Amino acid sequence: MALERDAEPAQPVVTSSPDAVTHDPEQDSDSDLDGDGFLIEAGDVNEEGGQDLDHADPDGDDDEVAFPEIQFNLPNPTNVKVKTAEYLQSCVTVSDCPTPRFPEFAVIGRSNVGKSSLINMLTGRKDLALVSKQPGKTKCINHFLINGSWYFVDLPGYGFAKVGVQGRQQFDTFTREYFKTRPNLAMVFLLVDASIPPQKIDLEYANWLTDNEVPFTLVFTKVDKRRKGVSSSACDSHVTAFKRALLQDLAFLPPSVLTSCAKGLGRGEMLNFIARLRVAFEKSGRLLAIRQGMM
């Protein structure tokens, strides 16, 4: 049942050092599609002046560690800007989610990693997704309708001890059911706290998404944090360490982006990526093609 608002087949190309490619974000033609496969052109310039996922370098350094990362050819974006954003509903079962007519972009991560803050930053609405300093506050599948044509989905965080074993299992069960059965799921954004060293539970979740062929993007949050003297270089080290650890189990990495809700870092890259996925969905009418191409 819906609840009151909760206090949210193409072959992959692997690369380690792609060149930047400039494109016109207003241009939109079928020639941008590579058959039924959608491969993101890493390094493309978006309409807000940033680089596309995943190779924007906030420090301007070119000597960062290169990792093998999957790419997808996607059509050039249209309608990048968020004009309207509204809370729609909260559910405790997947069957009560809205009719799957629009593409969905789900946000998941450890409790208190910044899921609601990210949604608010991306939509430009300070209080759209309710932010709480108390971990484990989000307990439902929360849908937000964007521009009347696509959804952000805020999912319960994982790994919060105070909800108890039974509570964690309940959240985990319906969240994973959502990932495996929702036909209009275009992308999962897996949030990882860059201000702390890699956490085993985040690595396990990334591996679970991979094993179950759920398309996901790594979103590193809190890259601006100064946690007891932790510098931005430490955040970079945490990101690098996380990618290295993930490559112990994966042949290549999913796309990734660095974000800071306090500074708005990563907003342009993520909105551009979402816009390109939405155009691919509109052109093909088949989210399955995206999902098959992503893994």
JOPEHU-V239953 format. One record per run of one state. SS is the DSSP state (~ for helix, > for strand, _ for the rest). FROM is the first residue (numbers start at 0). LEN is the number of residues. Records with the same first field share a line. If there is no record, write none. Layout:
SS=FROM-LEN  FROM-LEN
This chain:
_=0-1  3-9  15-14  32-1  34-2  37-1  39-5  45-5  51-17  73-11  91-2  96-6  110-4  123-17  146-3  154-3  158-2  181-3  193-6  211-4  221-10  246-6  253-2  258-1  260-4  265-1  284-2  294-1
>=1-2  12-3  33-1  36-1  38-1  44-1  50-1  68-5  84-7  102-8  140-6  149-5  157-1  184-9  215-6  252-1  255-3  259-1  264-1
~=29-3  93-3  114-9  160-21  199-12  231-15  266-18  286-8
